[in-house]
Amino acid sequence: MKYLKKSLIGKEPYYSKEISSGIILNANESAFETPKEIIELVKKELDKVDLRRYPDTDNTLIRESIANAYGLDITNVTIGVGSDQLLDCIFKSLIDDEHIVSCNPTFSMYKEYASFTNGKFIDIDFKDDINFEFDTEKIIEAIKKYNPKLVIICSPNNPTGSAIERSNLEKIIIAANEINSVVLLDEAYSEFHETNYDLIKKYDNLFVLKTFSKAYALAGIRLGYMIACKDLIDTINVVKPPYNMSRLSSIIASIAIKNKNLYDENIKKIINLKNELFDDLQKLGLKPVKSYSNFIFLKLNDKIFDYLIENKIYIRRLKYKNEFWHRITVGTKEENDILIAKLKDSIM
Ligand SMILES: Cc1ncc(COP(=O)(O)O)c(C=O)c1O
């Protein structure tokens, strides 16, 4: 990469071969297809779309649909190509070379985006490696000590599945507010547990990040959104590219959020399947972490991971404290049963 700029030397290009067959449990997508009723509504709308024209750069249709779903004003919402694009925008608009307080382990892309703007991470461990409970006191200590520009809380947290209690979240937001620091609450998986989005009405230093990629079974349309007070939303919109969202994606997401009750049954099923999978993993003598999301975190030995790949079962492997841990997305009943059978084979 002879033309790569100096500050990026040492970074590798991001390539990841698409896996299109087998049992895919590595990206926390929904176990179930988008509901048929949503697809039928989308088909009806498609006839009317004028693809010749650029999309509305203000993303009015989808922002209005989201604002209505949450009882907020449209000025409290902005849209990104996946919540990933909004993460990029947060770092671009907030961070030059300041500190960022976050937890370890958490979603790896925070560090990737922060590295483009020289952000310096202070990683706070969870209370232990059994339940991975958030260590609120240590997070607040770090806020006081390092004066970070940004504090990131992912709840439920990817990859551990643990969730922060609302009262502790508020303590962190208040501590951050006292030093003029912003809190990013990443709720990519909140539909599987609970949302604290309403705290944006109380605190003007809180961003809440959400996505259609997980519970809404729409990872393919790449649409994420951010909820915050108008001033924080404007901050993001300073760096957000114009025309960033396609008309098609906006229409699909808008139909999905207007009909969000159509997802309730699948979300309940995924939570039940997660609980079953957790019990089955425990019965195999494994130690899964209690999860409030649609995935489960645990340690497996390397031979097991390789054996699963040989059998076309794909889970996510992550390095944490110099050991390999694994994150398994909850699949359908059939997929989970095959996974458990193969795990049994490889353990026996
Ligand atoms: C915690 C968290 N935040 C954000 C994202 C990005 O999601 P998307 O860009 O699909 O909205 C992910 C994806 O896995 C995630 O796990």
The ligand as a Tripos MOL2 file, in Angstrom:
@<TRIPOS>MOLECULE
LIG
   16    16     1     0     0
SMALL
NO_CHARGES

@<TRIPOS>ATOM
      1 C1        -22.6290   -3.4790   19.4380 C.3       1 LIG1
      2 C2        -22.7170   -3.2370   17.9840 C.ar      1 LIG1
      3 N1        -22.8510   -1.9810   17.5540 N.ar      1 LIG1
      4 C3        -22.9440   -1.7020   16.2530 C.ar      1 LIG1
      5 C4        -22.8970   -2.7090   15.3110 C.ar      1 LIG1
      6 C5        -22.9710   -2.3350   13.8580 C.3       1 LIG1
      7 O1        -24.1570   -2.7750   13.3290 O.3       1 LIG1
      8 P1        -24.7340   -2.2190   11.9530 P.3       1 LIG1
      9 O2        -23.6330   -1.4280   11.2950 O.co2     1 LIG1
     10 O3        -25.1130   -3.4300   11.1900 O.co2     1 LIG1
     11 O4        -25.8980   -1.3620   12.3190 O.co2     1 LIG1
     12 C6        -22.7630   -4.0330   15.7060 C.ar      1 LIG1
     13 C7        -22.7000   -5.1260   14.7230 C.2       1 LIG1
     14 O5        -22.4350   -6.2610   14.9820 O.2       1 LIG1
     15 C8        -22.6620   -4.3060   17.0890 C.ar      1 LIG1
     16 O6        -22.5300   -5.5500   17.5460 O.3       1 LIG1
@<TRIPOS>BOND
     1     1     2 1
     2     2     3 ar
     3     2    15 ar
     4     3     4 ar
     5     4     5 ar
     6     5     6 1
     7     5    12 ar
     8     6     7 1
     9     7     8 1
    10     8     9 2
    11     8    10 1
    12     8    11 1
    13    12    13 1
    14    12    15 ar
    15    13    14 2
    16    15    16 1
@<TRIPOS>SUBSTRUCTURE
     1 LIG1         1 GROUP 0 **** ****
